[in-house]
Amino acid sequence: MMTQPFPDPVHPDPTPGPDRPQPFPDPVPTPKPRPVPGPPPRPAPGPDPTPEPQPGPLG
């Protein structure tokens, strides 16, 4: 009688196969609702952004 060199793994192979069907089918993609067109959002009021300092000449 031939014995298996390695015992069966405790955790089964998660990859689906012909002899191991997928436990969960692929979810059906639901169409996303189209956004309702409307006026553009107003910018938040606040102070003007300070310009980034320009690097001085290297010398």
C-alpha distance matrix in Angstrom:
0.0 3.8 6.4 9.9 12.5 15.1 15.4 17.3 21.0 23.2 25.9 25.2 26.5 30.3 30.8 31.1 29.3 28.9 26.2 27.9 31.6 34.3 35.1 38.8 40.6 43.0 46.4 49.2 51.9 55.0 58.3 60.3 63.9 66.5 68.8 72.2 74.8 77.4 79.8 78.3 77.7 80.6 80.1 80.1 83.6 83.8 85.3 85.0 82.0 83.2 82.7 80.3 82.2 82.5 81.5 84.6 85.2 83.5 86.1
3.8 0.0 3.8 6.7 9.1 11.9 12.8 14.8 18.3 21.0 23.4 22.7 23.7 27.5 27.9 28.5 26.7 26.7 24.2 25.8 29.6 32.0 33.0 36.6 38.4 40.6 44.0 46.9 49.4 52.6 55.8 57.7 61.4 63.9 66.1 69.6 72.1 74.7 77.0 75.4 74.8 77.7 77.0 77.1 80.6 80.7 82.2 81.7 78.7 79.8 79.2 76.8 78.7 78.9 77.9 80.9 81.5 79.8 82.4
6.4 3.8 0.0 3.8 6.3 8.7 9.3 11.7 15.1 17.7 20.4 20.0 21.3 25.1 25.9 26.9 25.5 26.0 23.2 24.3 28.1 30.3 31.0 34.6 36.7 38.9 42.1 45.2 47.6 50.8 54.0 55.8 59.4 62.0 64.0 67.5 70.0 72.5 74.7 73.1 72.4 75.2 74.4 74.4 77.8 77.8 79.4 79.0 76.0 77.1 76.6 74.2 76.0 76.4 75.3 78.4 79.1 77.4 80.0
9.9 6.7 3.8 0.0 3.8 5.4 6.5 8.6 11.9 14.8 17.2 16.8 17.8 21.7 22.4 23.6 22.4 23.2 20.7 21.5 25.3 27.2 28.1 31.6 33.6 35.6 38.9 42.0 44.3 47.5 50.7 52.4 56.0 58.5 60.5 64.1 66.5 69.0 71.1 69.5 68.7 71.5 70.8 70.8 74.2 74.2 75.7 75.3 72.3 73.4 72.9 70.5 72.3 72.7 71.7 74.8 75.5 73.9 76.5
12.5 9.1 6.3 3.8 0.0 3.8 6.8 9.7 12.0 15.2 17.5 17.5 18.2 22.0 22.8 24.5 23.6 24.9 22.7 23.2 26.9 28.5 29.4 32.7 34.7 36.5 39.7 42.8 44.9 48.2 51.3 52.7 56.4 58.8 60.6 64.2 66.5 68.9 70.9 69.0 68.2 70.9 69.9 69.9 73.2 73.1 74.4 73.9 70.8 71.8 71.2 68.6 70.3 70.6 69.5 72.5 73.1 71.3 73.9
15.1 11.9 8.7 5.4 3.8 0.0 3.8 6.5 8.4 11.5 13.8 14.2 15.2 18.8 20.0 22.0 21.6 23.2 20.9 20.8 24.5 25.7 26.3 29.6 31.9 33.6 36.7 40.0 42.0 45.2 48.3 49.6 53.3 55.7 57.5 61.1 63.4 65.7 67.7 65.8 64.9 67.6 66.7 66.5 69.8 69.7 71.1 70.8 67.7 68.7 68.2 65.7 67.5 68.0 66.9 70.0 70.8 69.1 71.7
15.4 12.8 9.3 6.5 6.8 3.8 0.0 3.8 6.3 8.7 11.6 12.2 14.0 17.6 19.3 21.0 20.8 22.4 19.6 19.3 22.9 24.1 24.3 27.7 30.3 32.3 35.2 38.6 40.8 43.8 47.1 48.4 52.0 54.6 56.4 59.9 62.4 64.7 66.8 65.1 64.1 66.8 66.0 65.7 69.1 69.1 70.7 70.5 67.5 68.7 68.4 66.1 68.0 68.6 67.7 70.9 71.9 70.3 73.0
17.3 14.8 11.7 8.6 9.7 6.5 3.8 0.0 3.8 6.4 8.7 8.7 10.8 14.3 16.1 17.5 17.5 19.1 16.2 15.7 19.2 20.4 20.6 24.1 26.6 28.7 31.7 35.0 37.3 40.3 43.6 45.1 48.6 51.3 53.1 56.6 59.2 61.6 63.7 62.2 61.3 64.0 63.4 63.2 66.7 66.8 68.5 68.4 65.5 66.8 66.6 64.4 66.5 67.2 66.5 69.7 70.8 69.4 72.2
21.0 18.3 15.1 11.9 12.0 8.4 6.3 3.8 0.0 3.8 5.5 6.4 8.5 11.7 14.0 16.0 16.7 19.0 16.5 15.1 18.3 18.9 18.8 22.0 24.7 26.6 29.4 32.8 34.9 37.9 41.1 42.4 45.9 48.5 50.2 53.7 56.3 58.5 60.6 58.9 57.9 60.6 59.9 59.7 63.0 63.2 64.8 64.7 61.8 63.1 63.0 60.8 62.9 63.6 62.9 66.2 67.4 66.0 68.9
23.2 21.0 17.7 14.8 15.2 11.5 8.7 6.4 3.8 0.0 3.8 6.4 9.5 11.8 14.8 16.7 18.0 20.3 17.6 15.6 18.4 18.6 17.8 21.0 24.0 26.0 28.5 32.1 34.2 36.9 40.3 41.4 44.8 47.6 49.1 52.6 55.2 57.3 59.4 57.8 56.7 59.4 58.7 58.3 61.6 61.8 63.6 63.7 60.9 62.3 62.4 60.3 62.5 63.4 62.9 66.3 67.6 66.3 69.2
25.9 23.4 20.4 17.2 17.5 13.8 11.6 8.7 5.5 3.8 0.0 3.8 6.6 8.2 11.5 13.6 15.4 18.1 15.9 13.3 15.7 15.4 14.6 17.6 20.7 22.4 24.9 28.5 30.5 33.2 36.6 37.7 41.1 43.9 45.4 48.9 51.5 53.7 55.8 54.2 53.1 55.8 55.2 54.9 58.3 58.6 60.4 60.5 57.7 59.2 59.3 57.3 59.5 60.5 60.1 63.5 64.9 63.8 66.7
25.2 22.7 20.0 16.8 17.5 14.2 12.2 8.7 6.4 6.4 3.8 0.0 3.8 6.1 8.8 10.3 11.7 14.3 12.1 9.7 12.3 12.5 12.4 15.6 18.3 20.3 23.1 26.5 28.7 31.7 35.0 36.4 39.9 42.7 44.5 48.0 50.6 53.0 55.2 53.8 52.9 55.8 55.4 55.4 58.9 59.3 61.2 61.0 58.4 60.0 59.9 58.0 60.4 61.2 60.8 64.3 65.6 64.6 67.7
26.5 23.7 21.3 17.8 18.2 15.2 14.0 10.8 8.5 9.5 6.6 3.8 0.0 3.8 5.5 7.8 9.4 12.5 11.2 8.8 11.3 11.3 12.1 14.9 17.0 18.5 21.6 24.9 26.9 30.0 33.2 34.6 38.2 40.8 42.7 46.3 48.7 51.2 53.4 51.8 51.2 54.1 53.6 53.8 57.3 57.7 59.5 59.2 56.5 58.0 57.7 55.8 58.2 58.8 58.5 61.9 63.1 62.1 65.2
30.3 27.5 25.1 21.7 22.0 18.8 17.6 14.3 11.7 11.8 8.2 6.1 3.8 0.0 3.8 6.3 9.2 12.7 12.0 8.9 10.1 8.8 9.5 11.7 13.9 15.1 18.0 21.4 23.3 26.4 29.6 30.9 34.5 37.1 38.9 42.5 45.0 47.4 49.6 48.2 47.5 50.5 50.1 50.2 53.8 54.3 56.2 55.9 53.3 55.0 54.8 53.0 55.5 56.3 56.1 59.7 61.0 60.2 63.4
30.8 27.9 25.9 22.4 22.8 20.0 19.3 16.1 14.0 14.8 11.5 8.8 5.5 3.8 0.0 3.8 6.5 10.3 10.7 8.1 9.1 8.1 10.2 12.0 13.2 14.0 17.3 20.3 22.2 25.5 28.5 30.1 33.8 36.2 38.3 41.8 44.2 46.8 49.1 47.6 47.3 50.3 50.0 50.4 54.1 54.7 56.5 56.0 53.3 55.1 54.6 52.8 55.4 55.9 55.8 59.3 60.5 59.7 63.0
31.1 28.5 26.9 23.6 24.5 22.0 21.0 17.5 16.0 16.7 13.6 10.3 7.8 6.3 3.8 0.0 3.8 7.1 8.0 5.3 5.5 5.3 8.3 10.2 10.9 12.3 15.9 18.6 20.9 24.3 27.3 29.3 33.0 35.5 37.8 41.3 43.8 46.6 49.1 47.9 47.7 51.0 50.9 51.5 55.2 56.0 58.0 57.5 55.1 57.0 56.6 54.9 57.7 58.2 58.2 61.8 63.0 62.4 65.7
29.3 26.7 25.5 22.4 23.6 21.6 20.8 17.5 16.7 18.0 15.4 11.7 9.4 9.2 6.5 3.8 0.0 3.8 5.4 4.8 6.0 7.7 11.0 13.1 13.2 14.7 18.5 20.8 23.2 26.6 29.6 31.9 35.5 37.9 40.4 43.9 46.3 49.3 51.9 50.7 50.7 54.0 54.0 54.7 58.4 59.3 61.3 60.6 58.2 60.0 59.5 57.9 60.5 60.9 60.9 64.4 65.5 64.8 68.1
28.9 26.7 26.0 23.2 24.9 23.2 22.4 19.1 19.0 20.3 18.1 14.3 12.5 12.7 10.3 7.1 3.8 0.0 3.8 5.6 6.4 9.3 12.5 14.6 14.3 16.2 19.9 21.7 24.5 27.8 30.7 33.3 36.8 39.3 42.1 45.4 47.9 51.0 53.7 52.8 53.0 56.3 56.5 57.4 61.1 62.2 64.2 63.6 61.2 63.2 62.6 61.1 63.8 64.1 64.2 67.7 68.8 68.2 71.5
26.2 24.2 23.2 20.7 22.7 20.9 19.6 16.2 16.5 17.6 15.9 12.1 11.2 12.0 10.7 8.0 5.4 3.8 0.0 3.8 6.3 9.8 12.1 15.0 15.5 18.0 21.4 23.7 26.6 29.8 32.9 35.4 38.9 41.5 44.2 47.5 50.2 53.1 55.9 54.9 54.9 58.2 58.4 59.0 62.7 63.7 65.8 65.3 62.9 64.9 64.5 62.9 65.6 66.0 66.0 69.6 70.7 70.0 73.3
27.9 25.8 24.3 21.5 23.2 20.8 19.3 15.7 15.1 15.6 13.3 9.7 8.8 8.9 8.1 5.3 4.8 5.6 3.8 0.0 3.8 6.6 8.6 11.7 12.8 15.3 18.7 21.3 24.2 27.3 30.6 32.8 36.3 39.0 41.5 44.9 47.6 50.4 53.1 52.1 51.9 55.2 55.3 55.8 59.5 60.5 62.6 62.2 59.8 61.8 61.6 60.0 62.7 63.3 63.4 67.0 68.3 67.6 70.9
31.6 29.6 28.1 25.3 26.9 24.5 22.9 19.2 18.3 18.4 15.7 12.3 11.3 10.1 9.1 5.5 6.0 6.4 6.3 3.8 0.0 3.8 6.3 8.7 9.3 12.1 15.3 17.8 20.8 23.8 27.1 29.5 32.9 35.7 38.3 41.6 44.4 47.3 50.1 49.3 49.2 52.5 52.8 53.4 57.2 58.3 60.6 60.2 58.0 60.2 60.0 58.6 61.5 62.2 62.5 66.1 67.5 67.0 70.4
34.3 32.0 30.3 27.2 28.5 25.7 24.1 20.4 18.9 18.6 15.4 12.5 11.3 8.8 8.1 5.3 7.7 9.3 9.8 6.6 3.8 0.0 3.8 5.4 6.4 9.0 12.2 15.0 17.8 20.8 24.2 26.3 29.8 32.6 35.1 38.4 41.2 43.9 46.7 45.8 45.6 48.9 49.2 49.7 53.5 54.6 56.9 56.6 54.4 56.6 56.4 55.1 58.1 58.8 59.2 62.9 64.4 64.0 67.4
35.1 33.0 31.0 28.1 29.4 26.3 24.3 20.6 18.8 17.8 14.6 12.4 12.1 9.5 10.2 8.3 11.0 12.5 12.1 8.6 6.3 3.8 0.0 3.8 6.7 9.8 12.1 15.3 18.2 20.7 24.3 26.2 29.5 32.5 34.8 38.0 41.0 43.6 46.3 45.5 45.1 48.4 48.7 49.0 52.7 53.8 56.2 56.2 54.1 56.3 56.5 55.2 58.2 59.2 59.7 63.3 65.0 64.7 68.1
38.8 36.6 34.6 31.6 32.7 29.6 27.7 24.1 22.0 21.0 17.6 15.6 14.9 11.7 12.0 10.2 13.1 14.6 15.0 11.7 8.7 5.4 3.8 0.0 3.8 6.6 8.4 11.6 14.5 16.9 20.6 22.4 25.7 28.8 31.1 34.2 37.2 39.9 42.7 41.9 41.6 44.9 45.3 45.7 49.5 50.8 53.2 53.2 51.2 53.6 53.8 52.7 55.8 56.8 57.5 61.2 63.0 62.9 66.4
40.6 38.4 36.7 33.6 34.7 31.9 30.3 26.6 24.7 24.0 20.7 18.3 17.0 13.9 13.2 10.9 13.2 14.3 15.5 12.8 9.3 6.4 6.7 3.8 0.0 3.8 6.2 8.8 12.0 14.6 18.1 20.4 23.7 26.7 29.3 32.5 35.4 38.2 41.2 40.6 40.5 44.0 44.6 45.3 49.1 50.5 53.0 52.8 50.9 53.4 53.4 52.5 55.6 56.5 57.3 61.0 62.7 62.7 66.3
43.0 40.6 38.9 35.6 36.5 33.6 32.3 28.7 26.6 26.0 22.4 20.3 18.5 15.1 14.0 12.3 14.7 16.2 18.0 15.3 12.1 9.0 9.8 6.6 3.8 0.0 3.8 6.4 8.9 12.0 15.3 17.5 21.0 23.7 26.3 29.6 32.3 35.2 38.0 37.3 37.4 40.9 41.4 42.3 46.1 47.5 49.9 49.6 47.7 50.2 50.1 49.2 52.4 53.2 54.0 57.8 59.4 59.5 63.1
46.4 44.0 42.1 38.9 39.7 36.7 35.2 31.7 29.4 28.5 24.9 23.1 21.6 18.0 17.3 15.9 18.5 19.9 21.4 18.7 15.3 12.2 12.1 8.4 6.2 3.8 0.0 3.8 6.2 8.7 12.2 14.3 17.6 20.6 23.1 26.3 29.2 32.0 35.0 34.4 34.4 37.9 38.7 39.5 43.3 45.0 47.5 47.3 45.6 48.3 48.4 47.8 51.1 52.1 53.1 56.9 58.8 59.1 62.7
49.2 46.9 45.2 42.0 42.8 40.0 38.6 35.0 32.8 32.1 28.5 26.5 24.9 21.4 20.3 18.6 20.8 21.7 23.7 21.3 17.8 15.0 15.3 11.6 8.8 6.4 3.8 0.0 3.8 6.2 9.4 12.2 15.4 18.2 21.1 24.1 27.0 30.1 33.2 32.9 33.3 36.9 38.0 39.1 42.9 44.8 47.4 47.1 45.6 48.4 48.5 48.1 51.5 52.4 53.7 57.4 59.3 59.8 63.5
51.9 49.4 47.6 44.3 44.9 42.0 40.8 37.3 34.9 34.2 30.5 28.7 26.9 23.3 22.2 20.9 23.2 24.5 26.6 24.2 20.8 17.8 18.2 14.5 12.0 8.9 6.2 3.8 0.0 3.8 6.4 8.8 12.3 14.9 17.7 20.9 23.6 26.7 29.7 29.3 29.8 33.4 34.4 35.7 39.5 41.4 44.0 43.6 42.1 45.0 45.0 44.6 48.1 49.0 50.4 54.2 56.0 56.7 60.4
55.0 52.6 50.8 47.5 48.2 45.2 43.8 40.3 37.9 36.9 33.2 31.7 30.0 26.4 25.5 24.3 26.6 27.8 29.8 27.3 23.8 20.8 20.7 16.9 14.6 12.0 8.7 6.2 3.8 0.0 3.8 6.3 9.2 12.2 15.1 18.0 21.0 24.1 27.3 27.2 27.7 31.4 32.8 34.0 37.8 39.9 42.7 42.5 41.4 44.4 44.6 44.6 48.2 49.3 50.9 54.6 56.7 57.6 61.3
58.3 55.8 54.0 50.7 51.3 48.3 47.1 43.6 41.1 40.3 36.6 35.0 33.2 29.6 28.5 27.3 29.6 30.7 32.9 30.6 27.1 24.2 24.3 20.6 18.1 15.3 12.2 9.4 6.4 3.8 0.0 3.8 6.4 8.9 12.1 15.0 17.8 21.0 24.2 24.4 25.2 29.0 30.5 32.1 35.9 38.2 40.9 40.5 39.6 42.7 42.8 43.0 46.7 47.7 49.5 53.2 55.3 56.3 60.1
60.3 57.7 55.8 52.4 52.7 49.6 48.4 45.1 42.4 41.4 37.7 36.4 34.6 30.9 30.1 29.3 31.9 33.3 35.4 32.8 29.5 26.3 26.2 22.4 20.4 17.5 14.3 12.2 8.8 6.3 3.8 0.0 3.8 6.4 8.9 12.1 14.9 17.9 21.0 21.0 21.6 25.4 26.9 28.4 32.1 34.4 37.3 37.0 36.1 39.3 39.6 39.9 43.6 44.7 46.7 50.4 52.6 53.7 57.5
63.9 61.4 59.4 56.0 56.4 53.3 52.0 48.6 45.9 44.8 41.1 39.9 38.2 34.5 33.8 33.0 35.5 36.8 38.9 36.3 32.9 29.8 29.5 25.7 23.7 21.0 17.6 15.4 12.3 9.2 6.4 3.8 0.0 3.8 6.3 8.8 12.1 15.0 18.4 18.9 19.7 23.5 25.4 27.0 30.6 33.3 36.3 36.1 35.6 39.0 39.5 40.1 43.9 45.2 47.4 51.0 53.4 54.7 58.5
66.5 63.9 62.0 58.5 58.8 55.7 54.6 51.3 48.5 47.6 43.9 42.7 40.8 37.1 36.2 35.5 37.9 39.3 41.5 39.0 35.7 32.6 32.5 28.8 26.7 23.7 20.6 18.2 14.9 12.2 8.9 6.4 3.8 0.0 3.8 6.4 8.9 12.2 15.6 16.1 17.5 21.3 23.4 25.4 28.9 31.6 34.5 34.1 33.7 37.1 37.5 38.3 42.1 43.2 45.6 49.1 51.4 53.0 56.7
68.8 66.1 64.0 60.5 60.6 57.5 56.4 53.1 50.2 49.1 45.4 44.5 42.7 38.9 38.3 37.8 40.4 42.1 44.2 41.5 38.3 35.1 34.8 31.1 29.3 26.3 23.1 21.1 17.7 15.1 12.1 8.9 6.3 3.8 0.0 3.8 6.2 9.0 12.1 12.6 13.8 17.5 19.7 21.7 25.2 28.0 30.9 30.6 30.5 34.0 34.5 35.6 39.4 40.7 43.2 46.7 49.2 50.9 54.6
72.2 69.6 67.5 64.1 64.2 61.1 59.9 56.6 53.7 52.6 48.9 48.0 46.3 42.5 41.8 41.3 43.9 45.4 47.5 44.9 41.6 38.4 38.0 34.2 32.5 29.6 26.3 24.1 20.9 18.0 15.0 12.1 8.8 6.4 3.8 0.0 3.8 6.4 10.0 11.5 13.1 16.6 19.4 21.5 24.7 27.8 30.9 30.7 31.0 34.6 35.4 36.8 40.6 42.0 44.8 48.2 50.7 52.6 56.3
74.8 72.1 70.0 66.5 66.5 63.4 62.4 59.2 56.3 55.2 51.5 50.6 48.7 45.0 44.2 43.8 46.3 47.9 50.2 47.6 44.4 41.2 41.0 37.2 35.4 32.3 29.2 27.0 23.6 21.0 17.8 14.9 12.1 8.9 6.2 3.8 0.0 3.8 7.2 8.8 11.3 14.7 17.6 20.1 23.1 26.3 29.1 28.7 29.2 32.7 33.3 35.0 38.7 40.0 42.9 46.2 48.6 50.7 54.4
77.4 74.7 72.5 69.0 68.9 65.7 64.7 61.6 58.5 57.3 53.7 53.0 51.2 47.4 46.8 46.6 49.3 51.0 53.1 50.4 47.3 43.9 43.6 39.9 38.2 35.2 32.0 30.1 26.7 24.1 21.0 17.9 15.0 12.2 9.0 6.4 3.8 0.0 3.8 6.4 8.7 11.7 14.9 17.4 20.1 23.5 26.4 26.2 27.1 30.7 31.6 33.5 37.3 38.8 41.8 45.0 47.7 49.9 53.5
79.8 77.0 74.7 71.1 70.9 67.7 66.8 63.7 60.6 59.4 55.8 55.2 53.4 49.6 49.1 49.1 51.9 53.7 55.9 53.1 50.1 46.7 46.3 42.7 41.2 38.0 35.0 33.2 29.7 27.3 24.2 21.0 18.4 15.6 12.1 10.0 7.2 3.8 0.0 3.8 6.4 8.6 12.0 14.8 17.1 20.5 23.3 23.0 24.2 27.8 28.8 31.0 34.7 36.2 39.4 42.5 45.2 47.6 51.1
78.3 75.4 73.1 69.5 69.0 65.8 65.1 62.2 58.9 57.8 54.2 53.8 51.8 48.2 47.6 47.9 50.7 52.8 54.9 52.1 49.3 45.8 45.5 41.9 40.6 37.3 34.4 32.9 29.3 27.2 24.4 21.0 18.9 16.1 12.6 11.5 8.8 6.4 3.8 0.0 3.8 6.4 9.1 12.2 14.8 17.9 20.5 20.0 20.8 24.5 25.3 27.3 31.0 32.6 35.7 38.8 41.5 43.9 47.4
77.7 74.8 72.4 68.7 68.2 64.9 64.1 61.3 57.9 56.7 53.1 52.9 51.2 47.5 47.3 47.7 50.7 53.0 54.9 51.9 49.2 45.6 45.1 41.6 40.5 37.4 34.4 33.3 29.8 27.7 25.2 21.6 19.7 17.5 13.8 13.1 11.3 8.7 6.4 3.8 0.0 3.8 6.4 8.9 11.9 15.0 17.9 17.9 18.7 22.4 23.7 25.7 29.5 31.3 34.5 37.6 40.6 42.8 46.3
80.6 77.7 75.2 71.5 70.9 67.6 66.8 64.0 60.6 59.4 55.8 55.8 54.1 50.5 50.3 51.0 54.0 56.3 58.2 55.2 52.5 48.9 48.4 44.9 44.0 40.9 37.9 36.9 33.4 31.4 29.0 25.4 23.5 21.3 17.5 16.6 14.7 11.7 8.6 6.4 3.8 0.0 3.8 6.4 8.6 11.9 14.8 15.0 16.4 20.1 21.7 24.1 27.7 29.7 33.1 36.0 39.1 41.5 44.8
80.1 77.0 74.4 70.8 69.9 66.7 66.0 63.4 59.9 58.7 55.2 55.4 53.6 50.1 50.0 50.9 54.0 56.5 58.4 55.3 52.8 49.2 48.7 45.3 44.6 41.4 38.7 38.0 34.4 32.8 30.5 26.9 25.4 23.4 19.7 19.4 17.6 14.9 12.0 9.1 6.4 3.8 0.0 3.8 6.2 8.9 11.5 11.5 12.6 16.4 18.1 20.4 24.0 26.2 29.5 32.4 35.6 37.9 41.2
80.1 77.1 74.4 70.8 69.9 66.5 65.7 63.2 59.7 58.3 54.9 55.4 53.8 50.2 50.4 51.5 54.7 57.4 59.0 55.8 53.4 49.7 49.0 45.7 45.3 42.3 39.5 39.1 35.7 34.0 32.1 28.4 27.0 25.4 21.7 21.5 20.1 17.4 14.8 12.2 8.9 6.4 3.8 0.0 3.8 6.4 9.7 10.9 12.0 15.7 18.1 20.3 23.7 26.4 29.5 32.5 35.8 38.0 41.2
83.6 80.6 77.8 74.2 73.2 69.8 69.1 66.7 63.0 61.6 58.3 58.9 57.3 53.8 54.1 55.2 58.4 61.1 62.7 59.5 57.2 53.5 52.7 49.5 49.1 46.1 43.3 42.9 39.5 37.8 35.9 32.1 30.6 28.9 25.2 24.7 23.1 20.1 17.1 14.8 11.9 8.6 6.2 3.8 0.0 3.8 7.2 9.1 11.2 14.6 17.4 20.1 23.2 26.0 29.3 31.9 35.3 37.7 40.8
83.8 80.7 77.8 74.2 73.1 69.7 69.1 66.8 63.2 61.8 58.6 59.3 57.7 54.3 54.7 56.0 59.3 62.2 63.7 60.5 58.3 54.6 53.8 50.8 50.5 47.5 45.0 44.8 41.4 39.9 38.2 34.4 33.3 31.6 28.0 27.8 26.3 23.5 20.5 17.9 15.0 11.9 8.9 6.4 3.8 0.0 3.8 6.5 8.5 11.6 14.7 17.4 20.2 23.2 26.4 28.9 32.5 34.8 37.7
85.3 82.2 79.4 75.7 74.4 71.1 70.7 68.5 64.8 63.6 60.4 61.2 59.5 56.2 56.5 58.0 61.3 64.2 65.8 62.6 60.6 56.9 56.2 53.2 53.0 49.9 47.5 47.4 44.0 42.7 40.9 37.3 36.3 34.5 30.9 30.9 29.1 26.4 23.3 20.5 17.9 14.8 11.5 9.7 7.2 3.8 0.0 3.8 6.2 8.6 11.9 14.8 17.3 20.3 23.6 25.8 29.4 31.8 34.6
85.0 81.7 79.0 75.3 73.9 70.8 70.5 68.4 64.7 63.7 60.5 61.0 59.2 55.9 56.0 57.5 60.6 63.6 65.3 62.2 60.2 56.6 56.2 53.2 52.8 49.6 47.3 47.1 43.6 42.5 40.5 37.0 36.1 34.1 30.6 30.7 28.7 26.2 23.0 20.0 17.9 15.0 11.5 10.9 9.1 6.5 3.8 0.0 3.8 6.3 8.9 12.2 14.8 17.5 21.0 23.3 26.7 29.3 32.2
82.0 78.7 76.0 72.3 70.8 67.7 67.5 65.5 61.8 60.9 57.7 58.4 56.5 53.3 53.3 55.1 58.2 61.2 62.9 59.8 58.0 54.4 54.1 51.2 50.9 47.7 45.6 45.6 42.1 41.4 39.6 36.1 35.6 33.7 30.5 31.0 29.2 27.1 24.2 20.8 18.7 16.4 12.6 12.0 11.2 8.5 6.2 3.8 0.0 3.8 6.3 9.0 12.0 14.8 18.1 20.7 24.2 26.5 29.5
83.2 79.8 77.1 73.4 71.8 68.7 68.7 66.8 63.1 62.3 59.2 60.0 58.0 55.0 55.1 57.0 60.0 63.2 64.9 61.8 60.2 56.6 56.3 53.6 53.4 50.2 48.3 48.4 45.0 44.4 42.7 39.3 39.0 37.1 34.0 34.6 32.7 30.7 27.8 24.5 22.4 20.1 16.4 15.7 14.6 11.6 8.6 6.3 3.8 0.0 3.8 6.4 8.7 11.8 15.1 17.4 20.9 23.3 26.2
82.7 79.2 76.6 72.9 71.2 68.2 68.4 66.6 63.0 62.4 59.3 59.9 57.7 54.8 54.6 56.6 59.5 62.6 64.5 61.6 60.0 56.4 56.5 53.8 53.4 50.1 48.4 48.5 45.0 44.6 42.8 39.6 39.5 37.5 34.5 35.4 33.3 31.6 28.8 25.3 23.7 21.7 18.1 18.1 17.4 14.7 11.9 8.9 6.3 3.8 0.0 3.8 6.3 8.6 12.2 14.6 18.0 20.5 23.5
80.3 76.8 74.2 70.5 68.6 65.7 66.1 64.4 60.8 60.3 57.3 58.0 55.8 53.0 52.8 54.9 57.9 61.1 62.9 60.0 58.6 55.1 55.2 52.7 52.5 49.2 47.8 48.1 44.6 44.6 43.0 39.9 40.1 38.3 35.6 36.8 35.0 33.5 31.0 27.3 25.7 24.1 20.4 20.3 20.1 17.4 14.8 12.2 9.0 6.4 3.8 0.0 3.8 6.3 9.2 12.2 15.6 17.7 20.9
82.2 78.7 76.0 72.3 70.3 67.5 68.0 66.5 62.9 62.5 59.5 60.4 58.2 55.5 55.4 57.7 60.5 63.8 65.6 62.7 61.5 58.1 58.2 55.8 55.6 52.4 51.1 51.5 48.1 48.2 46.7 43.6 43.9 42.1 39.4 40.6 38.7 37.3 34.7 31.0 29.5 27.7 24.0 23.7 23.2 20.2 17.3 14.8 12.0 8.7 6.3 3.8 0.0 3.8 6.4 8.8 12.4 14.6 17.6
82.5 78.9 76.4 72.7 70.6 68.0 68.6 67.2 63.6 63.4 60.5 61.2 58.8 56.3 55.9 58.2 60.9 64.1 66.0 63.3 62.2 58.8 59.2 56.8 56.5 53.2 52.1 52.4 49.0 49.3 47.7 44.7 45.2 43.2 40.7 42.0 40.0 38.8 36.2 32.6 31.3 29.7 26.2 26.4 26.0 23.2 20.3 17.5 14.8 11.8 8.6 6.3 3.8 0.0 3.8 6.3 9.4 11.9 15.1
81.5 77.9 75.3 71.7 69.5 66.9 67.7 66.5 62.9 62.9 60.1 60.8 58.5 56.1 55.8 58.2 60.9 64.2 66.0 63.4 62.5 59.2 59.7 57.5 57.3 54.0 53.1 53.7 50.4 50.9 49.5 46.7 47.4 45.6 43.2 44.8 42.9 41.8 39.4 35.7 34.5 33.1 29.5 29.5 29.3 26.4 23.6 21.0 18.1 15.1 12.2 9.2 6.4 3.8 0.0 3.8 6.7 8.5 11.8
84.6 80.9 78.4 74.8 72.5 70.0 70.9 69.7 66.2 66.3 63.5 64.3 61.9 59.7 59.3 61.8 64.4 67.7 69.6 67.0 66.1 62.9 63.3 61.2 61.0 57.8 56.9 57.4 54.2 54.6 53.2 50.4 51.0 49.1 46.7 48.2 46.2 45.0 42.5 38.8 37.6 36.0 32.4 32.5 31.9 28.9 25.8 23.3 20.7 17.4 14.6 12.2 8.8 6.3 3.8 0.0 3.8 6.3 9.0
85.2 81.5 79.1 75.5 73.1 70.8 71.9 70.8 67.4 67.6 64.9 65.6 63.1 61.0 60.5 63.0 65.5 68.8 70.7 68.3 67.5 64.4 65.0 63.0 62.7 59.4 58.8 59.3 56.0 56.7 55.3 52.6 53.4 51.4 49.2 50.7 48.6 47.7 45.2 41.5 40.6 39.1 35.6 35.8 35.3 32.5 29.4 26.7 24.2 20.9 18.0 15.6 12.4 9.4 6.7 3.8 0.0 3.7 6.2
83.5 79.8 77.4 73.9 71.3 69.1 70.3 69.4 66.0 66.3 63.8 64.6 62.1 60.2 59.7 62.4 64.8 68.2 70.0 67.6 67.0 64.0 64.7 62.9 62.7 59.5 59.1 59.8 56.7 57.6 56.3 53.7 54.7 53.0 50.9 52.6 50.7 49.9 47.6 43.9 42.8 41.5 37.9 38.0 37.7 34.8 31.8 29.3 26.5 23.3 20.5 17.7 14.6 11.9 8.5 6.3 3.7 0.0 3.8
86.1 82.4 80.0 76.5 73.9 71.7 73.0 72.2 68.9 69.2 66.7 67.7 65.2 63.4 63.0 65.7 68.1 71.5 73.3 70.9 70.4 67.4 68.1 66.4 66.3 63.1 62.7 63.5 60.4 61.3 60.1 57.5 58.5 56.7 54.6 56.3 54.4 53.5 51.1 47.4 46.3 44.8 41.2 41.2 40.8 37.7 34.6 32.2 29.5 26.2 23.5 20.9 17.6 15.1 11.8 9.0 6.2 3.8 0.0
